[in-house]
Amino acid sequence: LATWDSVHGLNGSLKESRIENGMQGVTVKVVTLLEDPFVMVAENILGQPKTYKGFSIDVLDALAKILGFKYEIYQVSDSKYGSQLPNGSWNGMIGDLINKRADLAVSAITITPERENVVDFSKRYLDYSVGILLRKPEEKINIFSLFAPFDLAVWACIAAAIPVVGVLIFLLNRLQALRSSATQNAPQGQPANGVVGSGSLQSAVWIVYGAFVHQGGDSVIGSVALRIVMGSWWLFTLIVCSSYTANLAAYLTVSRMDHAIRSFQDLARQMEVDYGTVRDSAVYDYFRNKGTNPLEQDSTYAELWRTLSRNNGQDFSVSSPSEGIRK
């Protein structure tokens, strides 16, 4: 609009220049790069020019309607956003703009200081951060996950407690039967003041196991000692089952949320997962600048860049986001 210096003062007019006055009927050549959902190929009629759709295309159509210009759109030949080469030239859409093969670039292109030095950007309309996209791991079915809430030692103690308590009940039944032998009028297998059906060792263990799995029978306990033992066993069973239920729910929740990689530091330290990014993109240049800058001295970014740039980025990095998602 105008310039100012201390010698000549204001040079020019501060009156706003209306760009739409010079855009009516002008045909603008637009370069683009496919990336969902910003720029996508629309369903085309055979023999007709290729058409595009997407968020960025909607913005372009709105500008064309307001300013009154027409446009011809084409895809960049090297499928790159634009990165500065060692010889100082640029590739991708930025290179097409610099070399005047295109008048306008429309895509999900990131604004960086290096790019702003050579081209002009519009106001940004979307902010996003760098993230890590991982393939969803295959769900492994483990038939022994039912036993995961407790350690092996806990299960061994529970398995040992059932026959021990069963033997204790059997012995108490026998002891009660000996004390009551003079007045024994109970049927065989039912000691006086004992547990009905626990006359044999097998029956006593079965009653204890049934109580543990909440499937107890119609046991009638008459002896005070047996009531104390069975009451203690029921309380133990209640605590164990409550702990098992809580631990099982926590185990299933944590197993769904367990991701070994949560940061760039985790990504750089591990050797199991291959990783990459889009070659010659803003993210690619960012890791290159951070990983090769001797003033940074950041081992994390140095290790990340060594992997990303292996074989000039051909091993793990990709040419487009869609290719990365497919891999």
C-alpha positions as CSV (number, residue, x, y, z in Angstrom):
1,L,0.0,0.0,0.0
2,A,2.7,2.5,1.0
3,T,6.2,2.8,2.4
4,W,7.8,5.2,4.9
5,D,11.4,6.2,5.6
6,S,12.9,8.9,7.7
7,V,14.1,11.0,4.7
8,H,11.1,11.0,2.3
9,G,8.4,10.2,4.7
10,L,5.2,8.4,3.4
11,N,5.5,7.2,-0.2
12,G,2.2,5.9,-1.6
13,S,-1.4,5.8,-0.4
14,L,-2.8,4.0,2.6
15,K,-6.1,3.6,0.7
16,E,-6.9,-0.1,0.4
17,S,-6.4,-1.6,-3.1
18,R,-9.4,-3.7,-4.1
19,I,-8.0,-6.8,-5.8
20,E,-11.3,-7.9,-7.1
21,N,-11.3,-5.0,-9.6
22,G,-8.5,-6.7,-11.5
23,M,-9.7,-10.3,-11.3
24,Q,-12.9,-10.2,-13.3
25,G,-12.8,-12.7,-16.1
26,V,-9.2,-13.7,-15.4
27,T,-8.3,-17.4,-15.7
28,V,-6.0,-18.5,-12.9
29,K,-3.8,-21.6,-13.2
30,V,-4.0,-23.5,-9.9
31,V,-1.7,-26.3,-8.8
32,T,-2.9,-28.8,-6.1
33,L,-2.0,-32.0,-4.4
34,L,-4.5,-34.7,-3.3
35,E,-5.0,-35.1,0.4
36,D,-8.3,-36.1,2.0
37,P,-10.5,-34.2,3.0
38,F,-9.0,-31.1,1.6
39,V,-8.5,-32.0,-2.1
40,M,-10.1,-35.1,-3.6
41,V,-11.0,-36.2,-7.1
42,A,-14.7,-36.0,-7.8
43,E,-16.7,-38.4,-9.8
44,N,-15.8,-37.4,-13.4
45,I,-17.8,-37.9,-16.6
46,L,-15.9,-39.7,-19.3
47,G,-14.4,-37.3,-21.7
48,Q,-14.8,-34.3,-19.4
49,P,-11.9,-32.5,-17.6
50,K,-11.0,-33.9,-14.2
51,T,-12.9,-32.2,-11.3
52,Y,-12.0,-31.9,-7.7
53,K,-13.8,-31.6,-4.4
54,G,-12.9,-31.0,-0.8
55,F,-12.6,-28.3,1.9
56,S,-9.8,-26.4,0.1
57,I,-11.7,-26.6,-3.2
58,D,-14.8,-25.2,-1.5
59,V,-12.6,-22.2,-0.4
60,L,-11.3,-21.8,-3.9
61,D,-14.8,-21.8,-5.4
62,A,-15.9,-19.2,-2.8
63,L,-13.0,-17.0,-3.8
64,A,-13.7,-17.4,-7.5
65,K,-17.3,-16.5,-7.0
66,I,-16.5,-13.4,-4.9
67,L,-13.6,-12.1,-7.1
68,G,-15.1,-13.2,-10.4
69,F,-12.2,-15.2,-11.8
70,K,-12.1,-18.6,-13.4
71,Y,-9.5,-21.3,-12.8
72,E,-7.8,-24.3,-14.3
73,I,-6.6,-26.8,-11.8
74,Y,-3.9,-29.5,-12.2
75,Q,-2.0,-31.9,-9.9
76,V,1.6,-31.2,-9.2
77,S,3.8,-33.6,-11.2
78,D,6.1,-34.8,-8.4
79,S,3.3,-35.1,-5.8
80,K,5.2,-32.9,-3.3
81,Y,4.2,-29.8,-1.3
82,G,7.5,-28.1,-1.8
83,S,11.0,-28.4,-0.2
84,Q,14.2,-26.5,-0.8
85,L,16.8,-28.6,-2.6
86,P,20.6,-28.5,-1.9
87,N,21.1,-26.3,-5.0
88,G,18.7,-23.7,-3.6
89,S,15.8,-24.5,-6.0
90,W,12.4,-25.7,-4.9
91,N,10.3,-28.7,-5.9
92,G,6.6,-29.5,-5.5
93,M,3.9,-26.9,-5.6
94,I,6.2,-24.2,-4.2
95,G,8.6,-24.8,-7.1
96,D,5.7,-24.5,-9.6
97,L,4.8,-21.1,-8.1
98,I,8.4,-19.8,-8.1
99,N,8.9,-20.9,-11.7
100,K,5.5,-19.3,-12.7
101,R,4.0,-22.6,-13.9
102,A,1.1,-21.9,-11.6
103,D,-0.5,-18.7,-10.2
104,L,-2.0,-20.2,-7.1
105,A,-1.5,-23.3,-5.0
106,V,-4.5,-24.9,-3.2
107,S,-4.0,-27.8,-0.8
108,A,-3.3,-28.7,2.8
109,I,0.1,-27.0,2.7
110,T,1.8,-26.1,5.9
111,I,3.0,-22.5,6.4
112,T,6.7,-22.5,7.3
113,P,9.3,-19.7,7.6
114,E,11.3,-21.2,4.7
115,R,8.3,-21.2,2.4
116,E,7.2,-17.7,3.5
117,N,10.5,-16.4,2.3
118,V,9.7,-17.3,-1.3
119,V,5.9,-17.3,-1.6
120,D,2.9,-15.5,0.0
121,F,0.3,-17.4,2.0
122,S,-3.3,-16.6,2.8
123,K,-4.6,-16.5,6.3
124,R,-4.4,-20.0,7.8
125,Y,-7.8,-21.6,8.3
126,L,-6.8,-24.7,10.2
127,D,-4.2,-25.5,12.9
128,Y,-3.0,-29.0,13.6
129,S,-0.2,-30.6,15.5
130,V,2.1,-33.5,14.6
131,G,0.9,-36.9,15.8
132,I,1.9,-40.5,15.5
133,L,-0.5,-42.8,13.5
134,L,-0.2,-46.4,14.5
135,R,-1.8,-49.5,12.9
136,K,-4.4,-50.9,15.3
137,P,-2.8,-54.1,16.7
138,E,-4.6,-57.3,16.0
139,E,-6.7,-58.4,18.9
140,K,-5.1,-61.6,20.3
141,I,-7.5,-64.1,21.9
142,N,-5.9,-65.6,25.0
143,I,-7.9,-68.4,26.5
144,F,-6.0,-68.0,29.7
145,S,-6.8,-64.3,30.2
146,L,-9.5,-65.5,32.6
147,F,-6.7,-66.2,35.1
148,A,-4.9,-62.9,34.5
149,P,-6.3,-60.9,37.5
150,F,-4.4,-63.1,40.0
151,D,-0.8,-64.3,40.1
152,L,0.0,-68.0,39.9
153,A,0.8,-68.1,43.6
154,V,-2.6,-66.7,44.5
155,W,-4.4,-69.3,42.4
156,A,-2.2,-72.0,44.0
157,C,-3.2,-70.8,47.4
158,I,-6.9,-70.8,46.5
159,A,-6.7,-74.2,45.0
160,A,-5.0,-75.5,48.2
161,A,-7.4,-73.8,50.5
162,I,-10.5,-75.6,49.1
163,P,-9.3,-79.2,50.1
164,V,-7.8,-77.9,53.3
165,V,-11.1,-76.4,54.4
166,G,-12.9,-79.5,53.2
167,V,-10.7,-81.7,55.3
168,L,-11.2,-79.4,58.3
169,I,-15.0,-79.6,58.0
170,F,-14.7,-83.4,57.6
171,L,-12.6,-83.7,60.8
172,L,-15.0,-81.4,62.7
173,N,-17.9,-83.5,61.6
174,R,-16.1,-86.7,62.8
175,L,-15.2,-85.1,66.1
176,Q,-18.7,-84.0,66.6
177,A,-19.9,-87.5,65.8
178,L,-17.6,-89.0,68.4
179,R,-18.8,-86.6,71.1
180,S,-22.4,-87.3,70.3
181,S,-22.1,-91.0,69.8
182,A,-24.2,-91.7,72.9
183,T,-27.1,-89.8,71.6
184,Q,-26.6,-90.3,67.8
185,N,-29.9,-90.6,66.2
186,A,-29.0,-89.0,62.8
187,P,-29.1,-91.0,59.6
188,Q,-25.9,-92.4,58.2
189,G,-23.9,-89.7,56.5
190,Q,-25.5,-86.9,58.7
191,P,-23.6,-86.5,62.0
192,A,-25.5,-84.8,64.8
193,N,-25.0,-81.0,64.8
194,G,-22.8,-81.3,61.7
195,V,-23.2,-80.3,58.1
196,V,-25.8,-82.2,56.2
197,G,-24.3,-84.2,53.4
198,S,-20.7,-83.8,54.6
199,G,-20.3,-87.2,56.2
200,S,-17.6,-88.2,53.6
201,L,-14.5,-86.3,52.7
202,Q,-15.6,-85.9,49.1
203,S,-18.9,-84.4,50.2
204,A,-17.1,-81.9,52.5
205,V,-14.7,-80.7,49.7
206,W,-17.7,-80.5,47.3
207,I,-19.6,-78.2,49.7
208,V,-16.6,-76.0,50.2
209,Y,-16.1,-75.7,46.4
210,G,-19.8,-75.0,45.9
211,A,-19.6,-72.1,48.4
212,F,-16.5,-70.7,46.6
213,V,-18.3,-70.5,43.2
214,H,-21.5,-69.3,44.8
215,Q,-23.3,-72.5,44.1
216,G,-23.8,-73.9,47.6
217,G,-26.3,-76.6,48.3
218,D,-28.9,-76.9,51.0
219,S,-26.4,-77.4,53.8
220,V,-27.6,-77.2,57.3
221,I,-24.9,-76.3,59.8
222,G,-25.6,-77.0,63.5
223,S,-22.2,-77.1,65.2
224,V,-20.8,-73.7,66.4
225,A,-17.3,-74.7,65.3
226,L,-18.6,-75.6,61.8
227,R,-20.5,-72.3,61.7
228,I,-17.4,-70.4,62.5
229,V,-15.4,-72.3,59.8
230,M,-18.0,-72.0,57.1
231,G,-18.7,-68.3,58.0
232,S,-15.0,-67.5,57.7
233,W,-14.9,-69.4,54.3
234,W,-17.9,-67.4,53.0
235,L,-16.2,-64.2,54.0
236,F,-13.0,-65.3,52.3
237,T,-14.9,-66.2,49.2
238,L,-16.7,-62.8,49.1
239,I,-13.4,-60.9,49.3
240,V,-11.7,-63.1,46.7
241,C,-14.6,-62.8,44.2
242,S,-14.8,-59.0,44.7
243,S,-11.1,-58.6,44.1
244,Y,-11.2,-60.9,41.1
245,T,-14.0,-58.9,39.5
246,A,-12.3,-55.5,40.1
247,N,-8.9,-56.8,38.8
248,L,-10.5,-58.4,35.7
249,A,-12.3,-55.2,34.8
250,A,-9.1,-53.2,35.2
251,Y,-7.0,-55.7,33.2
252,L,-9.4,-55.6,30.3
253,T,-9.5,-51.8,30.3
254,V,-5.7,-51.4,30.5
255,S,-5.1,-54.1,27.8
256,R,-7.2,-52.0,25.3
257,M,-5.4,-48.8,26.2
258,D,-1.8,-50.2,26.4
259,H,0.4,-48.5,23.8
260,A,4.1,-48.7,24.1
261,I,4.7,-45.6,22.0
262,R,3.3,-42.4,23.5
263,S,5.9,-39.8,22.5
264,F,8.8,-39.1,20.0
265,Q,11.2,-40.3,22.8
266,D,9.4,-43.7,22.9
267,L,9.5,-43.9,19.1
268,A,13.2,-43.2,18.9
269,R,14.1,-45.7,21.7
270,Q,12.2,-48.7,20.3
271,M,13.4,-50.9,17.4
272,E,10.3,-53.0,16.7
273,V,8.1,-50.5,14.8
274,D,9.3,-48.9,11.5
275,Y,8.2,-45.3,11.1
276,G,8.4,-42.6,8.5
277,T,6.6,-39.4,7.2
278,V,5.8,-37.8,3.9
279,R,9.0,-36.9,2.0
280,D,9.7,-33.3,1.3
281,S,6.8,-32.2,3.5
282,A,6.9,-29.6,6.3
283,V,7.2,-32.4,8.9
284,Y,10.1,-34.0,7.0
285,D,11.9,-30.7,6.8
286,Y,11.2,-30.1,10.5
287,F,12.9,-33.4,11.6
288,R,15.7,-32.7,9.2
289,N,16.4,-29.3,10.7
290,K,16.1,-30.6,14.2
291,G,18.1,-33.7,13.6
292,T,21.0,-32.2,11.7
293,N,21.4,-28.9,13.6
294,P,24.6,-29.1,15.6
295,L,23.4,-26.5,18.0
296,E,20.4,-28.5,19.1
297,Q,22.3,-31.6,20.4
298,D,19.0,-33.5,20.7
299,S,19.7,-37.2,20.5
300,T,15.9,-38.0,20.0
301,Y,15.5,-36.0,16.9
302,A,18.9,-37.1,15.6
303,E,17.8,-40.8,15.9
304,L,14.4,-40.0,14.3
305,W,16.1,-38.3,11.4
306,R,18.5,-41.2,10.8
307,T,15.5,-43.5,10.4
308,L,13.4,-41.1,8.3
309,S,16.2,-40.3,5.9
310,R,17.5,-43.8,5.4
311,N,18.3,-44.4,1.8
312,N,17.2,-40.7,1.0
313,G,13.9,-41.4,2.7
314,Q,13.0,-44.3,0.4
315,D,13.0,-47.0,3.0
316,F,10.4,-45.8,5.5
317,S,9.1,-42.4,4.4
318,V,6.3,-42.2,1.8
319,S,5.4,-39.8,-1.1
320,S,1.9,-39.0,0.1
321,P,-0.3,-39.4,3.3
322,S,-2.6,-41.9,1.5
323,E,0.4,-44.1,0.8
324,G,1.4,-43.9,4.4
325,I,-2.0,-45.0,5.6
326,R,-2.1,-47.9,3.2
327,K,1.3,-49.1,4.5
